[in-house]
Structures are given as structure tokens and as C-alpha cells.
């Protein structure tokens, strides 16, 4: 447990240092929004592509790995839906709870996987991200459209098609 804490500590400290620098506007105003865009639109996809291209897709464990990740997504979503139903939460709050329950921070997850398990962990985390990110996005769009969409089913399907 101590080694897990030590591997997460540098990631946490880096996040805190970035938050402090951004709050103090260091090194200048607008710098961090540029870094954010660079990281999200250029560096992050490049990392995912590079690590995903290193995967041996002939490995028989990969479908099982993807299935377990998707099963975990479904179990988590069912738990959130049950919680929403038991607490009798209104729809805007319910959709926020659903997003909070099934989304994960990919940046932190990749940093922790790389820190704990090295390059192999980073490759598996990149594969997990490539399975989960589109699955979660489609699931949330469909769920939120059905939760908040127009009253008729035809209008719901039409508005769902407009999203894509």
C-alpha cells in the first residue's frame, strides 16, 4: 500500500504545482489554457496512438480485458441508476451523478499506470482508455438524451441522431 501511495504522490504533487502556477498566473496570463489545449489536442492523442500501436493484438487476453472493462462500466452504471432511484433524485442532478459515476480522469490514470507498472502498464492503460472513452461517451449521450430529451420517442431518436 505504501508503494502505491509513493507512486501516486508525484502525480498529485505535479497536479498541485500546476494548480498553484495557474492560480498565480505563472508564467503569464493565458499560458495554462494554451498548455491545456496542447496537451488535450496534440500530446494526449499522440501518447494514446504511440502506446496503442505497441499492443500485440493477437494476444488472447485482449478481448477478456475489454470485456471486463465494459462489464465494470455496466456494473457502475447500474449502481448509479439504483442510487438515483433510491434517492429519488431529479433528472438534472441524476445525469450529473451518472457522469460522475462512470467517467474517469484519463490523464491521472495514465500517469499512475506508468508510474506503477512502467511502459507495459502504460500500454495496457492506453488500451483501456481506447476501449472506455468511446464506450462511456456513447453511453452517456444516449442516457442523457433519454433522460432529458423530448417527450416523444421519435423526437428522442431524432435528437440522438443530431448529436452524431
Buried (B, 14 or more C-beta within 10 A) or exposed (E): EEEEEEBBEEBEEEBEEEEEBBEEEEEEEEEBEEBEEEEEEEEBEEBBEEBBEEBEEEEEEBEEBBEEBBEEBEEBBEEBBEBBEEEEBEEEEBBEBBBEBBEBEBBBBBBBBBBBBEEEBBBBBBBBBBBBBEBBEEBBEBBBBEEEBEEEEEEBBEBBEEEE
